[in-house]
Amino acid sequence: MDVVFNKLVVEEQYSHIAFIKVDANLVKNEEFLQQYKIRFVPTLYTYNASGEEVWNYIGPLDEAAFREKLDAIK
């Protein structure tokens, strides 16, 4: 997932999307993980420009499916 994530972050077609990656192994991120009820890695949350959750996904996601979800974000 990291390879796909890193690849998509730098692509021009997704420059309108802010990607935030949180390391679940760091103690300093425990509060964030609890707040968003993240129990499994990877966990993906996407929000639109209004701050509304568009979709979330728990578990590995292949590149084609990830791109499809990102392309649907307006």
All heavy atoms as a GROMACS GRO file, in nm:
protein
  616
    1MET      N    1   0.082  -0.119   0.000
    1MET     CA    2   0.000   0.000   0.000
    1MET      C    3   0.087   0.126   0.000
    1MET      O    4   0.051   0.223  -0.062
    1MET     CB    5  -0.093  -0.005   0.122
    1MET     CG    6  -0.195   0.104   0.125
    1MET     SD    7  -0.318   0.076  -0.002
    1MET     CE    8  -0.406   0.224   0.004
    2ASP      N    9   0.199   0.124   0.071
    2ASP     CA   10   0.287   0.241   0.076
    2ASP      C   11   0.335   0.283  -0.062
    2ASP      O   12   0.340   0.400  -0.093
    2ASP     CB   13   0.408   0.215   0.166
    2ASP     CG   14   0.378   0.242   0.312
    2ASP    OD1   15   0.273   0.301   0.342
    2ASP    OD2   16   0.461   0.204   0.395
    3VAL      N   17   0.371   0.185  -0.144
    3VAL     CA   18   0.422   0.216  -0.278
    3VAL      C   19   0.312   0.285  -0.359
    3VAL      O   20   0.336   0.388  -0.422
    3VAL     CB   21   0.471   0.088  -0.349
    3VAL    CG1   22   0.506   0.117  -0.492
    3VAL    CG2   23   0.589   0.028  -0.275
    4VAL      N   24   0.192   0.232  -0.356
    4VAL     CA   25   0.080   0.292  -0.429
    4VAL      C   26   0.052   0.431  -0.374
    4VAL      O   27   0.036   0.528  -0.448
    4VAL     CB   28  -0.045   0.204  -0.421
    4VAL    CG1   29  -0.167   0.276  -0.478
    4VAL    CG2   30  -0.022   0.072  -0.494
    5PHE      N   31   0.044   0.443  -0.242
    5PHE     CA   32   0.017   0.572  -0.178
    5PHE      C   33   0.120   0.676  -0.221
    5PHE      O   34   0.085   0.785  -0.266
    5PHE     CB   35   0.018   0.555  -0.026
    5PHE     CG   36  -0.009   0.681   0.050
    5PHE    CD1   37  -0.139   0.722   0.074
    5PHE    CD2   38   0.094   0.759   0.098
    5PHE    CE1   39  -0.166   0.839   0.144
    5PHE    CE2   40   0.070   0.876   0.168
    5PHE     CZ   41  -0.062   0.915   0.191
    6ASN      N   42   0.247   0.643  -0.209
    6ASN     CA   43   0.353   0.737  -0.244
    6ASN      C   44   0.349   0.776  -0.391
    6ASN      O   45   0.375   0.891  -0.427
    6ASN     CB   46   0.490   0.678  -0.209
    6ASN     CG   47   0.509   0.663  -0.060
    6ASN    OD1   48   0.445   0.731   0.020
    6ASN    ND2   49   0.596   0.573  -0.021
    7LYS      N   50   0.314   0.683  -0.476
    7LYS     CA   51   0.305   0.708  -0.620
    7LYS      C   52   0.191   0.806  -0.650
    7LYS      O   53   0.208   0.900  -0.726
    7LYS     CB   54   0.280   0.575  -0.692
    7LYS     CG   55   0.267   0.586  -0.841
    7LYS     CD   56   0.245   0.446  -0.899
    7LYS     CE   57   0.219   0.452  -1.047
    7LYS     NZ   58   0.190   0.318  -1.101
    8LEU      N   59   0.075   0.787  -0.588
    8LEU     CA   60  -0.041   0.871  -0.615
    8LEU      C   61  -0.024   1.012  -0.559
    8LEU      O   62  -0.074   1.108  -0.618
    8LEU     CB   63  -0.167   0.807  -0.558
    8LEU     CG   64  -0.207   0.674  -0.621
    8LEU    CD1   65  -0.329   0.616  -0.550
    8LEU    CD2   66  -0.234   0.687  -0.769
    9VAL      N   67   0.044   1.026  -0.448
    9VAL     CA   68   0.063   1.155  -0.384
    9VAL      C   69   0.132   1.254  -0.477
    9VAL      O   70   0.098   1.373  -0.478
    9VAL     CB   71   0.144   1.141  -0.252
    9VAL    CG1   72   0.191   1.273  -0.200
    9VAL    CG2   73   0.061   1.070  -0.147
   10VAL      N   74   0.224   1.208  -0.559
   10VAL     CA   75   0.301   1.299  -0.644
   10VAL      C   76   0.241   1.319  -0.784
   10VAL      O   77   0.288   1.403  -0.859
   10VAL     CB   78   0.448   1.253  -0.657
   10VAL    CG1   79   0.516   1.252  -0.522
   10VAL    CG2   80   0.458   1.117  -0.724
   11GLU      N   81   0.136   1.246  -0.817
   11GLU     CA   82   0.078   1.257  -0.950
   11GLU      C   83  -0.002   1.386  -0.964
   11GLU      O   84  -0.081   1.422  -0.877
   11GLU     CB   85  -0.009   1.136  -0.982
   11GLU     CG   86   0.073   1.012  -1.008
   11GLU     CD   87  -0.009   0.897  -1.063
   11GLU    OE1   88  -0.122   0.919  -1.110
   11GLU    OE2   89   0.044   0.785  -1.059
   12GLU      N   90   0.016   1.453  -1.075
   12GLU     CA   91  -0.050   1.582  -1.103
   12GLU      C   92  -0.202   1.571  -1.097
   12GLU      O   93  -0.268   1.661  -1.047
   12GLU     CB   94  -0.006   1.632  -1.241
   12GLU     CG   95  -0.067   1.765  -1.279
   12GLU     CD   96  -0.020   1.881  -1.192
   12GLU    OE1   97   0.093   1.876  -1.140
   12GLU    OE2   98  -0.097   1.975  -1.177
   13GLN      N   99  -0.258   1.463  -1.146
   13GLN     CA  100  -0.404   1.451  -1.150
   13GLN      C  101  -0.467   1.449  -1.011
   13GLN      O  102  -0.586   1.473  -0.997
   13GLN     CB  103  -0.448   1.330  -1.230
   13GLN     CG  104  -0.432   1.196  -1.158
   13GLN     CD  105  -0.468   1.080  -1.246
   13GLN    OE1  106  -0.387   1.036  -1.326
   13GLN    NE2  107  -0.588   1.030  -1.233
   14TYR      N  108  -0.387   1.425  -0.908
   14TYR     CA  109  -0.438   1.424  -0.771
   14TYR      C  110  -0.384   1.540  -0.689
   14TYR      O  111  -0.389   1.538  -0.566
   14TYR     CB  112  -0.407   1.291  -0.704
   14TYR     CG  113  -0.469   1.174  -0.777
   14TYR    CD1  114  -0.390   1.074  -0.831
   14TYR    CD2  115  -0.607   1.165  -0.795
   14TYR    CE1  116  -0.446   0.968  -0.900
   14TYR    CE2  117  -0.664   1.060  -0.865
   14TYR     CZ  118  -0.583   0.961  -0.916
   14TYR     OH  119  -0.640   0.857  -0.985
   15SER      N  120  -0.336   1.644  -0.757
   15SER     CA  121  -0.279   1.758  -0.684
   15SER      C  122  -0.384   1.836  -0.606
   15SER      O  123  -0.350   1.912  -0.516
   15SER     CB  124  -0.205   1.851  -0.781
   15SER     OG  125  -0.295   1.905  -0.875
   16HIS      N  126  -0.511   1.815  -0.635
   16HIS     CA  127  -0.619   1.883  -0.562
   16HIS      C  128  -0.656   1.809  -0.433
   16HIS      O  129  -0.741   1.856  -0.358
   16HIS     CB  130  -0.743   1.896  -0.652
   16HIS     CG  131  -0.808   1.765  -0.686
   16HIS    ND1  132  -0.749   1.674  -0.772
   16HIS    CD2  133  -0.923   1.709  -0.644
   16HIS    CE1  134  -0.828   1.568  -0.781
   16HIS    NE2  135  -0.934   1.587  -0.705
   17ILE      N  136  -0.592   1.696  -0.408
   17ILE     CA  137  -0.622   1.615  -0.290
   17ILE      C  138  -0.506   1.626  -0.191
   17ILE      O  139  -0.390   1.612  -0.227
   17ILE     CB  140  -0.642   1.468  -0.328
   17ILE    CG1  141  -0.763   1.455  -0.423
   17ILE    CG2  142  -0.661   1.381  -0.205
   17ILE    CD1  143  -0.782   1.316  -0.480
   18ALA      N  144  -0.539   1.652  -0.065
   18ALA     CA  145  -0.438   1.655   0.041
   18ALA      C  146  -0.430   1.515   0.102
   18ALA      O  147  -0.529   1.465   0.155
   18ALA     CB  148  -0.475   1.757   0.147
   19PHE      N  149  -0.315   1.454   0.091
   19PHE     CA  150  -0.295   1.321   0.147
   19PHE      C  151  -0.227   1.336   0.283
   19PHE      O  152  -0.128   1.409   0.295
   19PHE     CB  153  -0.204   1.237   0.056
   19PHE     CG  154  -0.266   1.198  -0.075
   19PHE    CD1  155  -0.254   1.280  -0.185
   19PHE    CD2  156  -0.336   1.080  -0.087
   19PHE    CE1  157  -0.309   1.245  -0.307
   19PHE    CE2  158  -0.393   1.043  -0.208
   19PHE     CZ  159  -0.380   1.126  -0.319
   20ILE      N  160  -0.278   1.267   0.382
   20ILE     CA  161  -0.218   1.268   0.516
   20ILE      C  162  -0.195   1.123   0.557
   20ILE      O  163  -0.288   1.043   0.557
   20ILE     CB  164  -0.309   1.338   0.618
   20ILE    CG1  165  -0.335   1.482   0.575
   20ILE    CG2  166  -0.246   1.332   0.758
   20ILE    CD1  167  -0.442   1.551   0.655
   21LYS      N  168  -0.072   1.093   0.588
   21LYS     CA  169  -0.036   0.958   0.630
   21LYS      C  170   0.002   0.962   0.777
   21LYS      O  171   0.084   1.043   0.818
   21LYS     CB  172   0.080   0.907   0.545
   21LYS     CG  173   0.118   0.766   0.573
   21LYS     CD  174   0.229   0.724   0.478
   21LYS     CE  175   0.273   0.584   0.504
   21LYS     NZ  176   0.381   0.543   0.414
   22VAL      N  177  -0.060   0.874   0.855
   22VAL     CA  178  -0.032   0.869   0.998
   22VAL      C  179   0.030   0.733   1.030
   22VAL      O  180  -0.027   0.629   0.996
   22VAL     CB  181  -0.163   0.888   1.080
   22VAL    CG1  182  -0.137   0.875   1.228
   22VAL    CG2  183  -0.227   1.022   1.047
   23ASP      N  184   0.145   0.736   1.096
   23ASP     CA  185   0.213   0.612   1.134
   23ASP      C  186   0.148   0.558   1.261
   23ASP      O  187   0.159   0.616   1.369
   23ASP     CB  188   0.361   0.640   1.157
   23ASP     CG  189   0.441   0.513   1.178
   23ASP    OD1  190   0.383   0.409   1.219
   23ASP    OD2  191   0.563   0.517   1.153
   24ALA      N  192   0.078   0.447   1.249
   24ALA     CA  193   0.005   0.387   1.361
   24ALA      C  194   0.099   0.326   1.465
   24ALA      O  195   0.055   0.291   1.574
   24ALA     CB  196  -0.091   0.281   1.310
   25ASN      N  197   0.227   0.314   1.433
   25ASN     CA  198   0.322   0.255   1.526
   25ASN      C  199   0.384   0.355   1.622
   25ASN      O  200   0.457   0.316   1.712
   25ASN     CB  201   0.433   0.184   1.448
   25ASN     CG  202   0.380   0.066   1.368
   25ASN    OD1  203   0.301  -0.012   1.420
   25ASN    ND2  204   0.420   0.056   1.244
   26LEU      N  205   0.357   0.484   1.602
   26LEU     CA  206   0.416   0.586   1.687
   26LEU      C  207   0.323   0.620   1.803
   26LEU      O  208   0.205   0.648   1.783
   26LEU     CB  209   0.447   0.713   1.607
   26LEU     CG  210   0.548   0.698   1.494
   26LEU    CD1  211   0.564   0.831   1.421
   26LEU    CD2  212   0.682   0.650   1.547
   27VAL      N  213   0.378   0.622   1.921
   27VAL     CA  214   0.300   0.653   2.042
   27VAL      C  215   0.235   0.790   2.032
   27VAL      O  216   0.121   0.808   2.074
   27VAL     CB  217   0.392   0.645   2.167
   27VAL    CG1  218   0.318   0.690   2.291
   27VAL    CG2  219   0.445   0.503   2.185
   28LYS      N  220   0.302   0.886   1.969
   28LYS     CA  221   0.248   1.022   1.961
   28LYS      C  222   0.119   1.029   1.879
   28LYS      O  223   0.046   1.127   1.886
   28LYS     CB  224   0.352   1.118   1.903
   28LYS     CG  225   0.384   1.096   1.757
   28LYS     CD  226   0.486   1.196   1.707
   28LYS     CE  227   0.513   1.180   1.559
   28LYS     NZ  228   0.608   1.278   1.511
   29ASN      N  229   0.088   0.924   1.803
   29ASN     CA  230  -0.034   0.922   1.720
   29ASN      C  231  -0.149   0.846   1.784
   29ASN      O  232  -0.257   0.835   1.725
   29ASN     CB  233  -0.003   0.863   1.582
   29ASN     CG  234   0.091   0.951   1.504
   29ASN    OD1  235   0.091   1.072   1.518
   29ASN    ND2  236   0.173   0.889   1.420
   30GLU      N  237  -0.132   0.796   1.905
   30GLU     CA  238  -0.236   0.716   1.971
   30GLU      C  239  -0.368   0.791   1.985
   30GLU      O  240  -0.475   0.734   1.961
   30GLU     CB  241  -0.188   0.668   2.109
   30GLU     CG  242  -0.092   0.554   2.101
   30GLU     CD  243  -0.049   0.504   2.238
   30GLU    OE1  244  -0.123   0.526   2.337
   30GLU    OE2  245   0.058   0.443   2.245
   31GLU      N  246  -0.363   0.917   2.021
   31GLU     CA  247  -0.486   0.995   2.038
   31GLU      C  248  -0.562   1.006   1.906
   31GLU      O  249  -0.684   0.991   1.901
   31GLU     CB  250  -0.455   1.134   2.092
   31GLU     CG  251  -0.578   1.214   2.126
   31GLU     CD  252  -0.544   1.349   2.188
   31GLU    OE1  253  -0.438   1.362   2.252
   31GLU    OE2  254  -0.626   1.441   2.170
   32PHE      N  255  -0.490   1.032   1.799
   32PHE     CA  256  -0.551   1.040   1.666
   32PHE      C  257  -0.617   0.907   1.630
   32PHE      O  258  -0.730   0.902   1.582
   32PHE     CB  259  -0.446   1.078   1.562
   32PHE     CG  260  -0.499   1.085   1.422
   32PHE    CD1  261  -0.554   1.203   1.374
   32PHE    CD2  262  -0.493   0.975   1.339
   32PHE    CE1  263  -0.603   1.210   1.244
   32PHE    CE2  264  -0.543   0.980   1.209
   32PHE     CZ  265  -0.598   1.098   1.163
   33LEU      N  266  -0.546   0.798   1.652
   33LEU     CA  267  -0.597   0.665   1.620
   33LEU      C  268  -0.724   0.634   1.700
   33LEU      O  269  -0.820   0.578   1.646
   33LEU     CB  270  -0.491   0.558   1.646
   33LEU     CG  271  -0.363   0.571   1.565
   33LEU    CD1  272  -0.259   0.471   1.613
   33LEU    CD2  273  -0.389   0.554   1.417
   34GLN      N  274  -0.726   0.674   1.825
   34GLN     CA  275  -0.844   0.652   1.909
   34GLN      C  276  -0.960   0.740   1.862
   34GLN      O  277  -1.074   0.694   1.855
   34GLN     CB  278  -0.812   0.680   2.055
   34GLN     CG  279  -0.722   0.576   2.116
   34GLN     CD  280  -0.676   0.612   2.257
   34GLN    OE1  281  -0.715   0.714   2.311
   34GLN    NE2  282  -0.595   0.526   2.316
   35GLN      N  283  -0.931   0.865   1.830
   35GLN     CA  284  -1.035   0.958   1.788
   35GLN      C  285  -1.107   0.907   1.663
   35GLN      O  286  -1.229   0.917   1.653
   35GLN     CB  287  -0.976   1.096   1.759
   35GLN     CG  288  -1.077   1.197   1.711
   35GLN     CD  289  -1.014   1.333   1.682
   35GLN    OE1  290  -0.900   1.359   1.718
   35GLN    NE2  291  -1.089   1.419   1.617
   36TYR      N  292  -1.033   0.852   1.568
   36TYR     CA  293  -1.093   0.804   1.444
   36TYR      C  294  -1.120   0.654   1.447
   36TYR      O  295  -1.154   0.595   1.344
   36TYR     CB  296  -1.004   0.842   1.325
   36TYR     CG  297  -1.015   0.989   1.295
   36TYR    CD1  298  -0.927   1.080   1.353
   36TYR    CD2  299  -1.117   1.038   1.215
   36TYR    CE1  300  -0.939   1.216   1.328
   36TYR    CE2  301  -1.130   1.173   1.190
   36TYR     CZ  302  -1.040   1.261   1.248
   36TYR     OH  303  -1.053   1.396   1.224
   37LYS      N  304  -1.105   0.593   1.565
   37LYS     CA  305  -1.135   0.451   1.586
   37LYS      C  306  -1.062   0.361   1.485
   37LYS      O  307  -1.118   0.267   1.430
   37LYS     CB  308  -1.286   0.428   1.580
   37LYS     CG  309  -1.361   0.504   1.687
   37LYS     CD  310  -1.510   0.482   1.676
   37LYS     CE  311  -1.584   0.550   1.788
   37LYS     NZ  312  -1.597   0.692   1.778
   38ILE      N  313  -0.935   0.393   1.464
   38ILE     CA  314  -0.853   0.314   1.372
   38ILE      C  315  -0.796   0.195   1.449
   38ILE      O  316  -0.722   0.212   1.544
   38ILE     CB  317  -0.740   0.399   1.310
   38ILE    CG1  318  -0.802   0.511   1.227
   38ILE    CG2  319  -0.646   0.312   1.227
   38ILE    CD1  320  -0.705   0.613   1.175
   39ARG      N  321  -0.835   0.077   1.407
   39ARG     CA  322  -0.792  -0.045   1.474
   39ARG      C  323  -0.711  -0.136   1.381
   39ARG      O  324  -0.642  -0.224   1.425
   39ARG     CB  325  -0.912  -0.121   1.527
   39ARG     CG  326  -1.001  -0.036   1.617
   39ARG     CD  327  -1.063  -0.116   1.726
   39ARG     NE  328  -1.162  -0.047   1.804
   39ARG     CZ  329  -1.146   0.064   1.874
   39ARG    NH1  330  -1.031   0.123   1.875
   39ARG    NH2  331  -1.244   0.118   1.944
   40PHE      N  332  -0.729  -0.115   1.251
   40PHE     CA  333  -0.660  -0.198   1.153
   40PHE      C  334  -0.588  -0.108   1.054
   40PHE      O  335  -0.634   0.002   1.023
   40PHE     CB  336  -0.761  -0.287   1.078
   40PHE     CG  337  -0.840  -0.375   1.169
   40PHE    CD1  338  -0.969  -0.340   1.207
   40PHE    CD2  339  -0.787  -0.491   1.219
   40PHE    CE1  340  -1.043  -0.419   1.292
   40PHE    CE2  341  -0.860  -0.572   1.305
   40PHE     CZ  342  -0.988  -0.536   1.342
   41VAL      N  343  -0.475  -0.156   1.005
   41VAL     CA  344  -0.395  -0.078   0.912
   41VAL      C  345  -0.387  -0.156   0.782
   41VAL      O  346  -0.362  -0.276   0.785
   41VAL     CB  347  -0.254  -0.055   0.971
   41VAL    CG1  348  -0.167   0.020   0.875
   41VAL    CG2  349  -0.265   0.019   1.103
   42PRO      N  350  -0.406  -0.095   0.667
   42PRO     CA  351  -0.437   0.046   0.648
   42PRO      C  352  -0.586   0.075   0.668
   42PRO      O  353  -0.670  -0.011   0.646
   42PRO     CB  354  -0.397   0.073   0.503
   42PRO     CG  355  -0.416  -0.058   0.435
   42PRO     CD  356  -0.384  -0.164   0.538
   43THR      N  357  -0.614   0.196   0.708
   43THR     CA  358  -0.750   0.250   0.716
   43THR      C  359  -0.748   0.381   0.638
   43THR      O  360  -0.666   0.467   0.665
   43THR     CB  361  -0.793   0.274   0.861
   43THR    OG1  362  -0.792   0.150   0.932
   43THR    CG2  363  -0.932   0.334   0.868
   44LEU      N  364  -0.838   0.394   0.544
   44LEU     CA  365  -0.844   0.514   0.460
   44LEU      C  366  -0.974   0.589   0.484
   44LEU      O  367  -1.081   0.529   0.485
   44LEU     CB  368  -0.837   0.475   0.312
   44LEU     CG  369  -0.717   0.390   0.270
   44LEU    CD1  370  -0.738   0.338   0.129
   44LEU    CD2  371  -0.591   0.474   0.277
   45TYR      N  372  -0.963   0.718   0.506
   45TYR     CA  373  -1.079   0.806   0.516
   45TYR      C  374  -1.063   0.913   0.410
   45TYR      O  375  -0.954   0.966   0.391
   45TYR     CB  376  -1.085   0.876   0.653
   45TYR     CG  377  -1.125   0.788   0.767
   45TYR    CD1  378  -1.030   0.732   0.851
   45TYR    CD2  379  -1.259   0.762   0.792
   45TYR    CE1  380  -1.067   0.651   0.957
   45TYR    CE2  381  -1.296   0.681   0.898
   45TYR     CZ  382  -1.201   0.626   0.980
   45TYR     OH  383  -1.237   0.546   1.085
   46THR      N  384  -1.171   0.947   0.342
   46THR     CA  385  -1.166   1.057   0.246
   46THR      C  386  -1.279   1.154   0.278
   46THR      O  387  -1.390   1.115   0.313
   46THR     CB  388  -1.181   1.009   0.101
   46THR    OG1  389  -1.304   0.940   0.086
   46THR    CG2  390  -1.068   0.918   0.062
   47TYR      N  391  -1.246   1.282   0.266
   47TYR     CA  392  -1.340   1.390   0.293
   47TYR      C  393  -1.343   1.483   0.174
   47TYR      O  394  -1.241   1.506   0.109
   47TYR     CB  395  -1.296   1.468   0.418
   47TYR     CG  396  -1.297   1.385   0.543
   47TYR    CD1  397  -1.188   1.307   0.579
   47TYR    CD2  398  -1.409   1.384   0.625
   47TYR    CE1  399  -1.190   1.229   0.694
   47TYR    CE2  400  -1.411   1.306   0.740
   47TYR     CZ  401  -1.301   1.230   0.773
   47TYR     OH  402  -1.303   1.153   0.887
   48ASN      N  403  -1.459   1.541   0.147
   48ASN     CA  404  -1.467   1.640   0.039
   48ASN      C  405  -1.424   1.776   0.091
   48ASN      O  406  -1.389   1.790   0.209
   48ASN     CB  407  -1.607   1.643  -0.023
   48ASN     CG  408  -1.715   1.685   0.074
   48ASN    OD1  409  -1.689   1.746   0.178
   48ASN    ND2  410  -1.838   1.652   0.041
   49ALA      N  411  -1.428   1.878   0.007
   49ALA     CA  412  -1.382   2.011   0.044
   49ALA      C  413  -1.466   2.073   0.156
   49ALA      O  414  -1.420   2.161   0.227
   49ALA     CB  415  -1.384   2.103  -0.077
   50SER      N  416  -1.587   2.022   0.176
   50SER     CA  417  -1.674   2.072   0.283
   50SER      C  418  -1.648   2.004   0.416
   50SER      O  419  -1.711   2.035   0.516
   50SER     CB  420  -1.821   2.052   0.244
   50SER     OG  421  -1.851   2.120   0.125
   51GLY      N  422  -1.556   1.907   0.416
   51GLY     CA  423  -1.524   1.835   0.540
   51GLY      C  424  -1.615   1.718   0.569
   51GLY      O  425  -1.610   1.659   0.676
   52GLU      N  426  -1.698   1.680   0.471
   52GLU     CA  427  -1.789   1.567   0.488
   52GLU      C  428  -1.719   1.438   0.444
   52GLU      O  429  -1.653   1.436   0.340
   52GLU     CB  430  -1.915   1.586   0.404
   52GLU     CG  431  -1.991   1.712   0.438
   52GLU     CD  432  -2.090   1.751   0.330
   52GLU    OE1  433  -2.059   1.737   0.210
   52GLU    OE2  434  -2.198   1.797   0.368
   53GLU      N  435  -1.736   1.333   0.523
   53GLU     CA  436  -1.674   1.206   0.486
   53GLU      C  437  -1.741   1.154   0.359
   53GLU      O  438  -1.863   1.144   0.351
   53GLU     CB  439  -1.687   1.104   0.598
   53GLU     CG  440  -1.614   0.976   0.570
   53GLU     CD  441  -1.618   0.877   0.685
   53GLU    OE1  442  -1.600   0.918   0.801
   53GLU    OE2  443  -1.641   0.758   0.656
   54VAL      N  444  -1.659   1.120   0.260
   54VAL     CA  445  -1.709   1.069   0.133
   54VAL      C  446  -1.712   0.916   0.136
   54VAL      O  447  -1.808   0.853   0.096
   54VAL     CB  448  -1.621   1.118   0.015
   54VAL    CG1  449  -1.668   1.060  -0.117
   54VAL    CG2  450  -1.618   1.269   0.011
   55TRP      N  451  -1.605   0.857   0.185
   55TRP     CA  452  -1.597   0.712   0.199
   55TRP      C  453  -1.483   0.676   0.292
   55TRP      O  454  -1.396   0.758   0.320
   55TRP     CB  455  -1.582   0.641   0.064
   55TRP     CG  456  -1.459   0.677  -0.015
   55TRP    CD1  457  -1.448   0.780  -0.103
   55TRP    CD2  458  -1.331   0.614  -0.013
   55TRP    NE1  459  -1.321   0.784  -0.156
   55TRP    CE2  460  -1.247   0.683  -0.103
   55TRP    CE3  461  -1.277   0.505   0.056
   55TRP    CZ2  462  -1.115   0.647  -0.125
   55TRP    CZ3  463  -1.145   0.471   0.033
   55TRP    CH2  464  -1.066   0.540  -0.057
   56ASN      N  465  -1.486   0.554   0.340
   56ASN     CA  466  -1.374   0.502   0.417
   56ASN      C  467  -1.356   0.356   0.379
   56ASN      O  468  -1.447   0.292   0.327
   56ASN     CB  469  -1.393   0.522   0.568
   56ASN     CG  470  -1.507   0.442   0.625
   56ASN    OD1  471  -1.509   0.320   0.615
   56ASN    ND2  472  -1.604   0.510   0.683
   57TYR      N  473  -1.238   0.308   0.403
   57TYR     CA  474  -1.206   0.170   0.366
   57TYR      C  475  -1.103   0.117   0.465
   57TYR      O  476  -1.006   0.185   0.497
   57TYR     CB  477  -1.149   0.166   0.223
   57TYR     CG  478  -1.133   0.027   0.170
   57TYR    CD1  479  -1.240  -0.039   0.111
   57TYR    CD2  480  -1.012  -0.041   0.182
   57TYR    CE1  481  -1.227  -0.169   0.063
   57TYR    CE2  482  -0.997  -0.170   0.134
   57TYR     CZ  483  -1.105  -0.233   0.075
   57TYR     OH  484  -1.091  -0.361   0.029
   58ILE      N  485  -1.126  -0.004   0.510
   58ILE     CA  486  -1.033  -0.070   0.603
   58ILE      C  487  -0.974  -0.191   0.533
   58ILE      O  488  -1.046  -0.274   0.481
   58ILE     CB  489  -1.104  -0.113   0.732
   58ILE    CG1  490  -1.158   0.011   0.804
   58ILE    CG2  491  -1.010  -0.191   0.823
   58ILE    CD1  492  -1.248  -0.020   0.921
   59GLY      N  493  -0.841  -0.196   0.530
   59GLY     CA  494  -0.772  -0.309   0.468
   59GLY      C  495  -0.697  -0.265   0.344
   59GLY      O  496  -0.706  -0.151   0.302
   60PRO      N  497  -0.624  -0.357   0.284
   60PRO     CA  498  -0.547  -0.323   0.165
   60PRO      C  499  -0.641  -0.292   0.048
   60PRO      O  500  -0.748  -0.348   0.038
   60PRO     CB  501  -0.463  -0.448   0.138
   60PRO     CG  502  -0.519  -0.555   0.221
   60PRO     CD  503  -0.605  -0.494   0.327
   61LEU      N  504  -0.599  -0.200  -0.035
   61LEU     CA  505  -0.677  -0.158  -0.150
   61LEU      C  506  -0.583  -0.155  -0.270
   61LEU      O  507  -0.478  -0.090  -0.264
   61LEU     CB  508  -0.735  -0.019  -0.124
   61LEU     CG  509  -0.837   0.038  -0.221
   61LEU    CD1  510  -0.964  -0.048  -0.224
   61LEU    CD2  511  -0.873   0.179  -0.179
   62ASP      N  512  -0.618  -0.226  -0.378
   62ASP     CA  513  -0.528  -0.227  -0.493
   62ASP      C  514  -0.531  -0.092  -0.563
   62ASP      O  515  -0.621  -0.011  -0.545
   62ASP     CB  516  -0.560  -0.342  -0.588
   62ASP     CG  517  -0.694  -0.327  -0.656
   62ASP    OD1  518  -0.713  -0.231  -0.732
   62ASP    OD2  519  -0.780  -0.414  -0.633
   63GLU      N  520  -0.430  -0.068  -0.644
   63GLU     CA  521  -0.412   0.063  -0.707
   63GLU      C  522  -0.532   0.103  -0.793
   63GLU      O  523  -0.577   0.218  -0.787
   63GLU     CB  524  -0.285   0.065  -0.791
   63GLU     CG  525  -0.257   0.201  -0.851
   63GLU     CD  526  -0.124   0.208  -0.923
   63GLU    OE1  527  -0.038   0.119  -0.905
   63GLU    OE2  528  -0.105   0.305  -0.998
   64ALA      N  529  -0.585   0.012  -0.871
   64ALA     CA  530  -0.699   0.046  -0.959
   64ALA      C  531  -0.820   0.089  -0.877
   64ALA      O  532  -0.887   0.188  -0.909
   64ALA     CB  533  -0.734  -0.072  -1.048
   65ALA      N  534  -0.849   0.018  -0.771
   65ALA     CA  535  -0.963   0.052  -0.685
   65ALA      C  536  -0.939   0.185  -0.614
   65ALA      O  537  -1.031   0.266  -0.599
   65ALA     CB  538  -0.988  -0.059  -0.584
   66PHE      N  539  -0.816   0.209  -0.570
   66PHE     CA  540  -0.781   0.334  -0.502
   66PHE      C  541  -0.798   0.451  -0.598
   66PHE      O  542  -0.856   0.554  -0.564
   66PHE     CB  543  -0.638   0.325  -0.450
   66PHE     CG  544  -0.601   0.428  -0.346
   66PHE    CD1  545  -0.696   0.506  -0.282
   66PHE    CD2  546  -0.468   0.446  -0.311
   66PHE    CE1  547  -0.659   0.600  -0.185
   66PHE    CE2  548  -0.431   0.540  -0.216
   66PHE     CZ  549  -0.528   0.617  -0.154
   67ARG      N  550  -0.750   0.436  -0.721
   67ARG     CA  551  -0.764   0.541  -0.821
   67ARG      C  552  -0.912   0.570  -0.850
   67ARG      O  553  -0.953   0.685  -0.863
   67ARG     CB  554  -0.694   0.502  -0.952
   67ARG     CG  555  -0.546   0.513  -0.946
   67ARG     CD  556  -0.484   0.472  -1.080
   67ARG     NE  557  -0.340   0.481  -1.074
   67ARG     CZ  558  -0.271   0.592  -1.089
   67ARG    NH1  559  -0.333   0.706  -1.110
   67ARG    NH2  560  -0.140   0.591  -1.081
   68GLU      N  561  -0.992   0.466  -0.858
   68GLU     CA  562  -1.135   0.483  -0.884
   68GLU      C  563  -1.200   0.566  -0.773
   68GLU      O  564  -1.279   0.656  -0.800
   68GLU     CB  565  -1.202   0.345  -0.894
   68GLU     CG  566  -1.349   0.349  -0.927
   68GLU     CD  567  -1.408   0.209  -0.940
   68GLU    OE1  568  -1.346   0.124  -1.007
   68GLU    OE2  569  -1.515   0.189  -0.883
   69LYS      N  570  -1.166   0.536  -0.650
   69LYS     CA  571  -1.220   0.611  -0.536
   69LYS      C  572  -1.172   0.756  -0.539
   69LYS      O  573  -1.249   0.847  -0.516
   69LYS     CB  574  -1.179   0.545  -0.404
   69LYS     CG  575  -1.238   0.409  -0.380
   69LYS     CD  576  -1.386   0.421  -0.351
   69LYS     CE  577  -1.442   0.291  -0.300
   69LYS     NZ  578  -1.585   0.301  -0.273
   70LEU      N  579  -1.044   0.777  -0.567
   70LEU     CA  580  -0.991   0.913  -0.573
   70LEU      C  581  -1.054   0.993  -0.686
   70LEU      O  582  -1.084   1.112  -0.670
   70LEU     CB  583  -0.839   0.911  -0.588
   70LEU     CG  584  -0.760   0.857  -0.471
   70LEU    CD1  585  -0.612   0.850  -0.505
   70LEU    CD2  586  -0.782   0.941  -0.346
   71ASP      N  587  -1.075   0.928  -0.801
   71ASP     CA  588  -1.134   0.998  -0.915
   71ASP      C  589  -1.277   1.042  -0.887
   71ASP      O  590  -1.326   1.136  -0.948
   71ASP     CB  591  -1.130   0.908  -1.040
   71ASP     CG  592  -0.989   0.886  -1.091
   71ASP    OD1  593  -0.898   0.967  -1.056
   71ASP    OD2  594  -0.968   0.789  -1.165
   72ALA      N  595  -1.344   0.977  -0.795
   72ALA     CA  596  -1.482   1.012  -0.761
   72ALA      C  597  -1.491   1.133  -0.668
   72ALA      O  598  -1.599   1.190  -0.651
   72ALA     CB  599  -1.551   0.892  -0.697
   73ILE      N  600  -1.379   1.174  -0.609
   73ILE     CA  601  -1.380   1.288  -0.517
   73ILE      C  602  -1.389   1.416  -0.599
   73ILE      O  603  -1.308   1.441  -0.687
   73ILE     CB  604  -1.254   1.290  -0.429
   73ILE    CG1  605  -1.249   1.166  -0.340
   73ILE    CG2  606  -1.250   1.417  -0.344
   73ILE    CD1  607  -1.120   1.153  -0.264
   74LYS      N  608  -1.483   1.497  -0.567
   74LYS     CA  609  -1.502   1.624  -0.639
   74LYS      C  610  -1.461   1.739  -0.549
   74LYS      O  611  -1.474   1.741  -0.435
   74LYS     CB  612  -1.646   1.642  -0.681
   74LYS     CG  613  -1.696   1.528  -0.769
   74LYS     CD  614  -1.632   1.535  -0.905
   74LYS     CE  615  -1.688   1.426  -0.993
   74LYS     NZ  616  -1.600   1.353  -1.066
   0.00000   0.00000   0.00000
